[in-house]
């Protein structure tokens, strides 16, 4: 599986934003709003 150039460099701000966006969309799909807030707080700390 090939990675895009952006994701190949995890330290780049663009990659971080893209990854965060991907995580949030994943959370949106899996969770209801009740759990989302608590997990977002956890995700911020990680």
PDB file of N, H, CA, C and O in Angstrom:
ATOM      1  N   UNK A   1       0.841  -1.199   0.000  1.00  0.00           N
ATOM      2  CA  UNK A   1       0.000   0.000   0.000  1.00  0.00           C
ATOM      3  C   UNK A   1       0.877   1.250   0.000  1.00  0.00           C
ATOM      4  O   UNK A   1       1.693   1.447   0.900  1.00  0.00           O
ATOM      5  N   UNK A   2       0.703   2.071  -0.994  1.00  0.00           N
ATOM      6  H   UNK A   2       0.040   1.911  -1.725  1.00  0.00           H
ATOM      7  CA  UNK A   2       1.535   3.277  -1.108  1.00  0.00           C
ATOM      8  C   UNK A   2       0.978   4.406  -0.272  1.00  0.00           C
ATOM      9  O   UNK A   2      -0.237   4.562  -0.145  1.00  0.00           O
ATOM     10  N   UNK A   3       1.878   5.194   0.300  1.00  0.00           N
ATOM     11  H   UNK A   3       2.865   5.067   0.197  1.00  0.00           H
ATOM     12  CA  UNK A   3       1.461   6.364   1.061  1.00  0.00           C
ATOM     13  C   UNK A   3       1.619   7.604   0.205  1.00  0.00           C
ATOM     14  O   UNK A   3       2.505   7.672  -0.647  1.00  0.00           O
ATOM     15  N   UNK A   4       0.757   8.585   0.433  1.00  0.00           N
ATOM     16  H   UNK A   4       0.038   8.530   1.125  1.00  0.00           H
ATOM     17  CA  UNK A   4       0.926   9.854  -0.265  1.00  0.00           C
ATOM     18  C   UNK A   4       2.153  10.567   0.286  1.00  0.00           C
ATOM     19  O   UNK A   4       2.548  10.312   1.424  1.00  0.00           O
ATOM     20  N   UNK A   5       2.763  11.451  -0.491  1.00  0.00           N
ATOM     21  H   UNK A   5       2.442  11.658  -1.416  1.00  0.00           H
ATOM     22  CA  UNK A   5       3.957  12.182  -0.033  1.00  0.00           C
ATOM     23  C   UNK A   5       3.711  12.929   1.281  1.00  0.00           C
ATOM     24  O   UNK A   5       4.599  13.024   2.128  1.00  0.00           O
ATOM     25  N   UNK A   6       2.510  13.449   1.433  1.00  0.00           N
ATOM     26  H   UNK A   6       1.789  13.372   0.744  1.00  0.00           H
ATOM     27  CA  UNK A   6       2.196  14.205   2.649  1.00  0.00           C
ATOM     28  C   UNK A   6       2.256  13.291   3.872  1.00  0.00           C
ATOM     29  O   UNK A   6       2.871  13.634   4.882  1.00  0.00           O
ATOM     30  N   UNK A   7       1.614  12.132   3.774  1.00  0.00           N
ATOM     31  H   UNK A   7       1.114  11.854   2.954  1.00  0.00           H
ATOM     32  CA  UNK A   7       1.569  11.229   4.920  1.00  0.00           C
ATOM     33  C   UNK A   7       2.906  10.525   5.148  1.00  0.00           C
ATOM     34  O   UNK A   7       3.155   9.985   6.226  1.00  0.00           O
ATOM     35  N   UNK A   8       3.764  10.535   4.126  1.00  0.00           N
ATOM     36  H   UNK A   8       3.561  10.973   3.250  1.00  0.00           H
ATOM     37  CA  UNK A   8       5.071   9.899   4.275  1.00  0.00           C
ATOM     38  C   UNK A   8       5.939  10.668   5.272  1.00  0.00           C
ATOM     39  O   UNK A   8       6.883  10.118   5.839  1.00  0.00           O
ATOM     40  N   UNK A   9       5.613  11.936   5.476  1.00  0.00           N
ATOM     41  H   UNK A   9       4.847  12.383   5.015  1.00  0.00           H
ATOM     42  CA  UNK A   9       6.353  12.748   6.446  1.00  0.00           C
ATOM     43  C   UNK A   9       5.404  13.168   7.566  1.00  0.00           C
ATOM     44  O   UNK A   9       4.811  14.245   7.496  1.00  0.00           O
ATOM     45  N   UNK A  10       5.250  12.333   8.599  1.00  0.00           N
ATOM     46  H   UNK A  10       5.731  11.458   8.655  1.00  0.00           H
ATOM     47  CA  UNK A  10       4.287  12.585   9.681  1.00  0.00           C
ATOM     48  C   UNK A  10       4.573  13.865  10.447  1.00  0.00           C
ATOM     49  O   UNK A  10       3.685  14.405  11.107  1.00  0.00           O
ATOM     50  N   UNK A  11       5.820  14.360  10.367  1.00  0.00           N
ATOM     51  H   UNK A  11       6.541  13.921   9.831  1.00  0.00           H
ATOM     52  CA  UNK A  11       6.178  15.544  11.135  1.00  0.00           C
ATOM     53  C   UNK A  11       5.657  16.825  10.493  1.00  0.00           C
ATOM     54  O   UNK A  11       5.609  17.871  11.141  1.00  0.00           O
ATOM     55  N   UNK A  12       5.268  16.745   9.221  1.00  0.00           N
ATOM     56  H   UNK A  12       5.308  15.895   8.695  1.00  0.00           H
ATOM     57  CA  UNK A  12       4.819  17.956   8.538  1.00  0.00           C
ATOM     58  C   UNK A  12       3.440  18.366   9.039  1.00  0.00           C
ATOM     59  O   UNK A  12       2.581  17.511   9.257  1.00  0.00           O
ATOM     60  N   UNK A  13       3.219  19.663   9.222  1.00  0.00           N
ATOM     61  H   UNK A  13       3.917  20.357   9.044  1.00  0.00           H
ATOM     62  CA  UNK A  13       1.927  20.170   9.707  1.00  0.00           C
ATOM     63  C   UNK A  13       0.764  19.740   8.822  1.00  0.00           C
ATOM     64  O   UNK A  13      -0.322  19.442   9.317  1.00  0.00           O
ATOM     65  N   UNK A  14       0.993  19.709   7.517  1.00  0.00           N
ATOM     66  H   UNK A  14       1.875  19.952   7.115  1.00  0.00           H
ATOM     67  CA  UNK A  14      -0.073  19.309   6.598  1.00  0.00           C
ATOM     68  C   UNK A  14      -0.506  17.871   6.863  1.00  0.00           C
ATOM     69  O   UNK A  14      -1.695  17.554   6.846  1.00  0.00           O
ATOM     70  N   UNK A  15       0.479  17.008   7.109  1.00  0.00           N
ATOM     71  H   UNK A  15       1.445  17.266   7.122  1.00  0.00           H
ATOM     72  CA  UNK A  15       0.167  15.610   7.383  1.00  0.00           C
ATOM     73  C   UNK A  15      -0.612  15.487   8.688  1.00  0.00           C
ATOM     74  O   UNK A  15      -1.552  14.700   8.796  1.00  0.00           O
ATOM     75  N   UNK A  16      -0.203  16.281   9.675  1.00  0.00           N
ATOM     76  H   UNK A  16       0.560  16.920   9.587  1.00  0.00           H
ATOM     77  CA  UNK A  16      -0.884  16.235  10.961  1.00  0.00           C
ATOM     78  C   UNK A  16      -2.341  16.667  10.816  1.00  0.00           C
ATOM     79  O   UNK A  16      -3.241  16.041  11.375  1.00  0.00           O
ATOM     80  N   UNK A  17      -2.565  17.742  10.062  1.00  0.00           N
ATOM     81  H   UNK A  17      -1.834  18.252   9.608  1.00  0.00           H
ATOM     82  CA  UNK A  17      -3.941  18.216   9.855  1.00  0.00           C
ATOM     83  C   UNK A  17      -4.757  17.181   9.108  1.00  0.00           C
ATOM     84  O   UNK A  17      -5.914  16.928   9.446  1.00  0.00           O
ATOM     85  N   UNK A  18      -4.149  16.579   8.085  1.00  0.00           N
ATOM     86  H   UNK A  18      -3.209  16.784   7.811  1.00  0.00           H
ATOM     87  CA  UNK A  18      -4.869  15.593   7.290  1.00  0.00           C
ATOM     88  C   UNK A  18      -5.226  14.378   8.139  1.00  0.00           C
ATOM     89  O   UNK A  18      -6.333  13.847   8.051  1.00  0.00           O
ATOM     90  N   UNK A  19      -4.276  13.947   8.960  1.00  0.00           N
ATOM     91  H   UNK A  19      -3.376  14.379   9.032  1.00  0.00           H
ATOM     92  CA  UNK A  19      -4.503  12.789   9.816  1.00  0.00           C
ATOM     93  C   UNK A  19      -5.589  13.090  10.846  1.00  0.00           C
ATOM     94  O   UNK A  19      -6.443  12.247  11.124  1.00  0.00           O
ATOM     95  N   UNK A  20      -5.548  14.299  11.409  1.00  0.00           N
ATOM     96  H   UNK A  20      -4.855  14.983  11.183  1.00  0.00           H
ATOM     97  CA  UNK A  20      -6.557  14.688  12.388  1.00  0.00           C
ATOM     98  C   UNK A  20      -7.936  14.696  11.751  1.00  0.00           C
ATOM     99  O   UNK A  20      -8.910  14.231  12.343  1.00  0.00           O
ATOM    100  N   UNK A  21      -8.009  15.230  10.536  1.00  0.00           N
ATOM    101  H   UNK A  21      -7.218  15.608  10.055  1.00  0.00           H
ATOM    102  CA  UNK A  21      -9.285  15.279   9.828  1.00  0.00           C
ATOM    103  C   UNK A  21      -9.802  13.873   9.591  1.00  0.00           C
ATOM    104  O   UNK A  21     -10.995  13.611   9.741  1.00  0.00           O
ATOM    105  N   UNK A  22      -8.898  12.960   9.217  1.00  0.00           N
ATOM    106  H   UNK A  22      -7.928  13.173   9.094  1.00  0.00           H
ATOM    107  CA  UNK A  22      -9.283  11.581   8.970  1.00  0.00           C
ATOM    108  C   UNK A  22      -9.800  10.940  10.254  1.00  0.00           C
ATOM    109  O   UNK A  22     -10.803  10.226  10.240  1.00  0.00           O
ATOM    110  N   UNK A  23      -9.110  11.199  11.362  1.00  0.00           N
ATOM    111  H   UNK A  23      -8.295  11.779  11.373  1.00  0.00           H
ATOM    112  CA  UNK A  23      -9.540  10.642  12.649  1.00  0.00           C
ATOM    113  C   UNK A  23     -10.914  11.165  13.037  1.00  0.00           C
ATOM    114  O   UNK A  23     -11.766  10.404  13.496  1.00  0.00           O
ATOM    115  N   UNK A  24     -11.128  12.460  12.854  1.00  0.00           N
ATOM    116  H   UNK A  24     -10.435  13.077  12.482  1.00  0.00           H
ATOM    117  CA  UNK A  24     -12.404  13.050  13.240  1.00  0.00           C
ATOM    118  C   UNK A  24     -13.537  12.470  12.405  1.00  0.00           C
ATOM    119  O   UNK A  24     -14.611  12.189  12.936  1.00  0.00           O
ATOM    120  N   UNK A  25     -13.314  12.286  11.107  1.00  0.00           N
ATOM    121  H   UNK A  25     -12.441  12.513  10.676  1.00  0.00           H
ATOM    122  CA  UNK A  25     -14.365  11.734  10.263  1.00  0.00           C
ATOM    123  C   UNK A  25     -14.664  10.295  10.670  1.00  0.00           C
ATOM    124  O   UNK A  25     -15.810   9.848  10.617  1.00  0.00           O
ATOM    125  N   UNK A  26     -13.621   9.578  11.077  1.00  0.00           N
ATOM    126  H   UNK A  26     -12.690   9.941  11.121  1.00  0.00           H
ATOM    127  CA  UNK A  26     -13.807   8.215  11.546  1.00  0.00           C
ATOM    128  C   UNK A  26     -14.645   8.210  12.829  1.00  0.00           C
ATOM    129  O   UNK A  26     -15.561   7.401  12.983  1.00  0.00           O
ATOM    130  N   UNK A  27     -14.318   9.124  13.741  1.00  0.00           N
ATOM    131  H   UNK A  27     -13.574   9.781  13.616  1.00  0.00           H
ATOM    132  CA  UNK A  27     -15.079   9.229  14.982  1.00  0.00           C
ATOM    133  C   UNK A  27     -16.531   9.575  14.692  1.00  0.00           C
ATOM    134  O   UNK A  27     -17.445   9.027  15.309  1.00  0.00           O
ATOM    135  N   UNK A  28     -16.736  10.490  13.747  1.00  0.00           N
ATOM    136  H   UNK A  28     -15.993  10.935  13.246  1.00  0.00           H
ATOM    137  CA  UNK A  28     -18.096  10.879  13.388  1.00  0.00           C
ATOM    138  C   UNK A  28     -18.912   9.674  12.947  1.00  0.00           C
ATOM    139  O   UNK A  28     -20.093   9.560  13.274  1.00  0.00           O
ATOM    140  N   UNK A  29     -18.279   8.781  12.206  1.00  0.00           N
ATOM    141  H   UNK A  29     -17.319   8.874  11.940  1.00  0.00           H
ATOM    142  CA  UNK A  29     -18.995   7.621  11.696  1.00  0.00           C
ATOM    143  C   UNK A  29     -19.295   6.612  12.798  1.00  0.00           C
ATOM    144  O   UNK A  29     -20.355   5.985  12.800  1.00  0.00           O
ATOM    145  N   UNK A  30     -18.367   6.457  13.728  1.00  0.00           N
ATOM    146  H   UNK A  30     -17.506   6.966  13.726  1.00  0.00           H
ATOM    147  CA  UNK A  30     -18.491   5.365  14.699  1.00  0.00           C
ATOM    148  C   UNK A  30     -19.248   5.733  15.969  1.00  0.00           C
ATOM    149  O   UNK A  30     -19.827   4.870  16.630  1.00  0.00           O
ATOM    150  N   UNK A  31     -19.240   7.024  16.305  1.00  0.00           N
ATOM    151  H   UNK A  31     -18.770   7.725  15.768  1.00  0.00           H
ATOM    152  CA  UNK A  31     -19.722   7.393  17.624  1.00  0.00           C
ATOM    153  C   UNK A  31     -20.938   8.294  17.579  1.00  0.00           C
ATOM    154  O   UNK A  31     -21.143   9.032  16.615  1.00  0.00           O
ATOM    155  N   UNK A  32     -21.736   8.230  18.619  1.00  0.00           N
ATOM    156  H   UNK A  32     -21.570   7.631  19.402  1.00  0.00           H
ATOM    157  CA  UNK A  32     -22.774   9.234  18.762  1.00  0.00           C
ATOM    158  C   UNK A  32     -22.180  10.430  19.503  1.00  0.00           C
ATOM    159  O   UNK A  32     -21.091  10.332  20.069  1.00  0.00           O
ATOM    160  N   UNK A  33     -22.880  11.542  19.499  1.00  0.00           N
ATOM    161  H   UNK A  33     -23.764  11.621  19.039  1.00  0.00           H
ATOM    162  CA  UNK A  33     -22.314  12.791  20.021  1.00  0.00           C
ATOM    163  C   UNK A  33     -21.989  12.704  21.512  1.00  0.00           C
ATOM    164  O   UNK A  33     -21.129  13.431  22.009  1.00  0.00           O
ATOM    165  N   UNK A  34     -22.678  11.817  22.219  1.00  0.00           N
ATOM    166  H   UNK A  34     -23.377  11.227  21.816  1.00  0.00           H
ATOM    167  CA  UNK A  34     -22.448  11.704  23.664  1.00  0.00           C
ATOM    168  C   UNK A  34     -21.021  11.262  23.956  1.00  0.00           C
ATOM    169  O   UNK A  34     -20.376  11.782  24.867  1.00  0.00           O
ATOM    170  N   UNK A  35     -20.532  10.303  23.181  1.00  0.00           N
ATOM    171  H   UNK A  35     -21.055   9.880  22.441  1.00  0.00           H
ATOM    172  CA  UNK A  35     -19.188   9.789  23.411  1.00  0.00           C
ATOM    173  C   UNK A  35     -18.133  10.609  22.684  1.00  0.00           C
ATOM    174  O   UNK A  35     -16.959  10.592  23.051  1.00  0.00           O
ATOM    175  N   UNK A  36     -18.560  11.327  21.648  1.00  0.00           N
ATOM    176  H   UNK A  36     -19.514  11.341  21.349  1.00  0.00           H
ATOM    177  CA  UNK A  36     -17.605  12.032  20.805  1.00  0.00           C
ATOM    178  C   UNK A  36     -16.808  13.069  21.589  1.00  0.00           C
ATOM    179  O   UNK A  36     -15.593  13.185  21.426  1.00  0.00           O
ATOM    180  N   UNK A  37     -17.502  13.822  22.441  1.00  0.00           N
ATOM    181  H   UNK A  37     -18.488  13.729  22.574  1.00  0.00           H
ATOM    182  CA  UNK A  37     -16.814  14.886  23.183  1.00  0.00           C
ATOM    183  C   UNK A  37     -15.721  14.317  24.083  1.00  0.00           C
ATOM    184  O   UNK A  37     -14.615  14.856  24.132  1.00  0.00           O
ATOM    185  N   UNK A  38     -16.016  13.250  24.781  1.00  0.00           N
ATOM    186  H   UNK A  38     -16.914  12.811  24.741  1.00  0.00           H
ATOM    187  CA  UNK A  38     -15.029  12.655  25.681  1.00  0.00           C
ATOM    188  C   UNK A  38     -13.822  12.130  24.897  1.00  0.00           C
ATOM    189  O   UNK A  38     -12.679  12.297  25.323  1.00  0.00           O
ATOM    190  N   UNK A  39     -14.081  11.499  23.757  1.00  0.00           N
ATOM    191  H   UNK A  39     -15.009  11.363  23.411  1.00  0.00           H
ATOM    192  CA  UNK A  39     -12.977  10.950  22.977  1.00  0.00           C
ATOM    193  C   UNK A  39     -12.170  12.041  22.302  1.00  0.00           C
ATOM    194  O   UNK A  39     -10.959  11.901  22.128  1.00  0.00           O
ATOM    195  N   UNK A  40     -12.829  13.128  21.919  1.00  0.00           N
ATOM    196  H   UNK A  40     -13.812  13.242  22.060  1.00  0.00           H
ATOM    197  CA  UNK A  40     -12.080  14.243  21.334  1.00  0.00           C
ATOM    198  C   UNK A  40     -11.118  14.817  22.360  1.00  0.00           C
ATOM    199  O   UNK A  40      -9.989  15.176  22.024  1.00  0.00           O
ATOM    200  N   UNK A  41     -11.556  14.906  23.603  1.00  0.00           N
ATOM    201  H   UNK A  41     -12.473  14.614  23.876  1.00  0.00           H
ATOM    202  CA  UNK A  41     -10.670  15.403  24.655  1.00  0.00           C
ATOM    203  C   UNK A  41      -9.475  14.469  24.824  1.00  0.00           C
ATOM    204  O   UNK A  41      -8.348  14.926  25.019  1.00  0.00           O
ATOM    205  N   UNK A  42      -9.721  13.161  24.750  1.00  0.00           N
ATOM    206  H   UNK A  42     -10.636  12.790  24.591  1.00  0.00           H
ATOM    207  CA  UNK A  42      -8.625  12.197  24.851  1.00  0.00           C
ATOM    208  C   UNK A  42      -7.691  12.305  23.649  1.00  0.00           C
ATOM    209  O   UNK A  42      -6.470  12.246  23.792  1.00  0.00           O
ATOM    210  N   UNK A  43      -8.275  12.462  22.471  1.00  0.00           N
ATOM    211  H   UNK A  43      -9.267  12.510  22.355  1.00  0.00           H
ATOM    212  CA  UNK A  43      -7.467  12.526  21.245  1.00  0.00           C
ATOM    213  C   UNK A  43      -6.543  13.732  21.259  1.00  0.00           C
ATOM    214  O   UNK A  43      -5.426  13.675  20.745  1.00  0.00           O
ATOM    215  N   UNK A  44      -7.014  14.822  21.849  1.00  0.00           N
ATOM    216  H   UNK A  44      -7.921  14.869  22.266  1.00  0.00           H
ATOM    217  CA  UNK A  44      -6.199  16.036  21.917  1.00  0.00           C
ATOM    218  C   UNK A  44      -4.967  15.803  22.786  1.00  0.00           C
ATOM    219  O   UNK A  44      -3.896  16.342  22.506  1.00  0.00           O
ATOM    220  N   UNK A  45      -5.116  15.003  23.835  1.00  0.00           N
ATOM    221  H   UNK A  45      -5.986  14.566  24.062  1.00  0.00           H
ATOM    222  CA  UNK A  45      -4.004  14.775  24.761  1.00  0.00           C
ATOM    223  C   UNK A  45      -2.976  13.808  24.188  1.00  0.00           C
ATOM    224  O   UNK A  45      -1.804  13.857  24.563  1.00  0.00           O
ATOM    225  N   UNK A  46      -3.396  12.941  23.295  1.00  0.00           N
ATOM    226  H   UNK A  46      -4.347  12.900  22.990  1.00  0.00           H
ATOM    227  CA  UNK A  46      -2.487  11.920  22.744  1.00  0.00           C
ATOM    228  C   UNK A  46      -1.479  12.559  21.786  1.00  0.00           C
ATOM    229  O   UNK A  46      -0.634  11.862  21.224  1.00  0.00           O
TER     230      UNK A  46
END
